Amino acid sequence: MWTPENRPSYNRDKLRYPSDVTDAEWEHIESLIPPAKRGGGKRSISMREVVNGMMYVLSTGCQWRYIPKDLPARSTVNGYFCLWSYNGTLDKIHRALYDKCREQAEREASPTAAIIDSQSVKSAEKGGRNIDPPGFDGAKLIKGKKRHILVDTLGLLLHAIVTPGNVQDRDGGILVLSTLFGQFPFLSRLFADSAYAGPIFNNGVAQVMPELKTEIVRRSDKAKGFVVLPKRWIVERTIGWLGRCRRLAKDWENLNHSALAFLRLASIRLMMRKLCIA
């Protein structure tokens, strides 16, 4: 939380690029970076510079080929980004930072309550047989992808998936919960908006997580204008936090897997800074 006392710790003007990781942030993830493979030549590239390259693309939203020359080559940065997204390195880093953030807040590692919501984003101009196709969200009139996001009561990302925009919130929500694979065994309450109401979502939740009780937080019919709704504001705030990364302003990725990797990388960026500023 921003205060006059900790304001200097938010200042990143002394870094080469504001997106670069600081020494304190690097200490949190350095030990989680996989070592070089055995055999062959020694690793000559700096892993910290590779992470800086990923953060530059994430923060600025630039194309891979526009990575500055003083960072590793785009093929190197993109290669490690793809590798870490497929071999589970990003997931490992994310979970380790999540546990540290929970410990810092004096909370148990596994939350008991969560909030779910979705965000529709427009897709960039792209096409072909080798991409995951977008869909049209009739409720928000957006052709693109939909991010289904599950967060805890601190606003930290628990899990997410990316689907075409025409996937209903309730169907995406069931898919999110069914792919948790027991990561958070003590979840017992889920807060959601009215898009998740009804027997389809309730029956799906009963099958994948029978112990989870869903509570629908509805907006009053008498309310006018913007109203802060209990619990739902937490996930909306998280979407706003993640939206500070310009790579997430639009769906630029050809594959949903890559879009999810950038979403997870944005959450890693958020938690690293939380740990070093608090």
N, C-alpha and C positions, 0 to 999 in steps of 0.2 A: 504494500500500500504506500502511495506517495505521501511523504511528510516533508516539512521544511528541513528536518534533520538529515534525512537520507537522500535529499535531492542531488547532492554531488555524485552519488553512486550511479545515477541515471545518465550522467554526462559521458558520452562516448566520442567526444571531439578529438581526444588524443590518440584514438585508434587510426590505423591506416584507412579503413572503411568502417562506418558505424555498424556494419553487419558482422565484422570480425569478432571472434570469441576472445574474451579477456583471459588473462592467466587464471583467474579464479574459476571461470566457467570451464576452461579446458581441464582443470584438475578433476572436475566431476565426471568427465567422459573419457579421459585419456586411457584409463585402465580397461575400458570397455571396447576399445578399438581392436579388432582381431590382428594378431601378429602376421608377419609375412609368411607365405608358404615356404616349406622346407625345400632346399635345393635351388639351383639357379643362382643368379646374382642377388646381391643384397638390395633391400628396398632403398631406393634413393630419394623417393618423394617424401615430403613432410605430410604426415596425416593431419596435422593441425591446419596446414594450408589447404588440404583437400576439404576439410570441414568448412573453412572460411569460404572456399569457392561455392559449396552448396548453400551456405547461408547468404552469399551474395545474390545468387540466382533467386532464392526464396524471397529475400527481402525486397529486391528491386524489381523482380518479375521479368528480367531481361532474358533474351534468348541465350542458349548455351554458347553459341559462337561469339557472343558479345562479352564473355568473361574477360576482365582486364588481363593484360599480358604479365603482370607481376603475380598473378595467381597461377596455379597449375593449369596445364592445357585442358581445354574443354572435354576432350576425349577421356582424360584421366579422371576429372571430377565427375563427369556423367557415368563413367564406367564404375567407379566406386559407389555412386548413388544407386545405380541399378543393382549392383552386387549386394549392397547392404540391405536394400529393400527386399531382395529375394532370399538371402540367407539368414534373415532374422536379426541382423545387427541393429537396425533401427528400432525394432521391437524390444530388444534387450536393453538398449540405452534408454528408451522411453520408460520401461518398467522400473529400471533402477532409479531414474530421476523422480518418477512418480512416488516411489516408496520414500525417498528422501524428503520430498515436499510434504507428504503425509506426516512423517516423523517431525519435521520442522513445525508443523501446525499442531503437534501433539495429538494426532489422530492415529487410529489403528490402520495398518497397511491395507486391509480390505474394508471398503466402505459398506455401510448397511443400507444406504439410500442413494438413488441416482435419478437424474433427469434426462429425458430424451426429447429430441426435436430434430428437424431437418432444415436444410438450406438449399435452395435451388439457385444455380448459377448458370449464366449463359455460356454456351460453347463457342470457341473460336471457329473461324472459317477453316474447315478441314473436311476431308472425305476420303473414301477408299475402302478397300476390303480389309485392311489391316488395322483398323481402329475399332474401339468399342463405341457403338453408335449412341448418339444422344437420344433424348425423348422430350416430349412436350408436356410440361406441367400446366394442365388446364386451369388450375386454381390461381396460379401466379402469372400465367401467360408467358412462360419462359421456355425456350427450347434449349436444352442443355443437360446438365447432370444434376443429381441431387445427392447431397452429403447428409447421411444419417448419423447423428452424433449423440453419444452417451457420455455424460459427465457426472462427477460426484458433486456433493454439496459445496465443495470448495471451488468448483468450476474447472477442475482438472479433467482432461480428456481420459476416459476409460477405454472407449472403443469407438470405432467408426467404420462405415463402409461407404462406397461411392457407387451409385446406380444411375441408369438413365432417368431423366426427369419425369417420365410417366409412371414410375413405380410409386404406388400409394405409400403414404407415411406408415400406415399400419403394417404393410407387407415388409417395408424396409426395416421397421422396428423389430419385427419378429426375426428377420435375418441378422440384425445386430446382436440380439440376445442369444440366438442359436449358435453364433460364432464366438461367444465368450470362452467356451470350452473350460469352464470352471475356474477362470482366473480370479474371480472375486466371489468366493463361496458364501460370504455372509450377506450378500444383497438380499434384502427382504421387502423393500418398498421402491416403487417406481412412480415418479411424477411425470405427467404428460399433458398435452393439450387435447382438445376435443377431437382432433384428427385421429387419435388412437382409441376413441371410445367405440364400443360395440362388441358383438360376440366374436367377430373374426380375430381381432387382436387378442382378446381375452382367452380364447380357446388356444391360440398359438402360444401365448405365454404359458398357459397351463401345461402344455406339452413339453416345452423346452426348459422352463424354470418353474415348477409347480409351487415352490415356496415364495415366489415373488408376487406381491400384491400391488396392483396398479391403482393409482389415485389420479383422477382426471381433474385438473385445475381449470375451471371454466371462467370465462370473462362474463361479467354481469351484463345483462341486456340493458340495464339503465346507465351503464358507464358510457361516457362520451370522451373522445380523444384518447390520448395515451394514458394507460393505467398500468402500474407495476403489479404484476400478478405473483402471488406467493410461489416460490421455487422456480417458476418458469423463467424469471428474470436471470437466473444463474446461467442457464444454458445460452440464453440470448447474449449475455455478457461474454461468454466464452467464444461465441461465434464472432463477436466484435473484436476480441483480442486476436483471434487467429486471422481475422481480416486485415490486420495491420501488415501482413505479409502480402505484397502485391502479386506474387505468383498465384495466390488464391482468389484474386479479384475476378478471375474469369477461368473457365475450364480450358486450359491450353493443352492438356495432355491427351495423347492418342489413346492411352490405356487407362482404365480405371485403377489398375494397380499402381501406376505412377502417380495418379492424382491422390490416392490414399497415402502414398509414401510422402508426398509433399505436405499433406495435412498432418501426418505424424511428425515430420520434421519441424513444422511450425509449432507444434505442441512441445517438442524438445527445446526449441528456442525459448519458448515462454517459461518453461520450468527452470532452465539454466539461469535465466535472469532473475526469476523469483528467489532461487536459492542464494544468489550472490548479492541481492539488494536488501533482502529482509534483515 
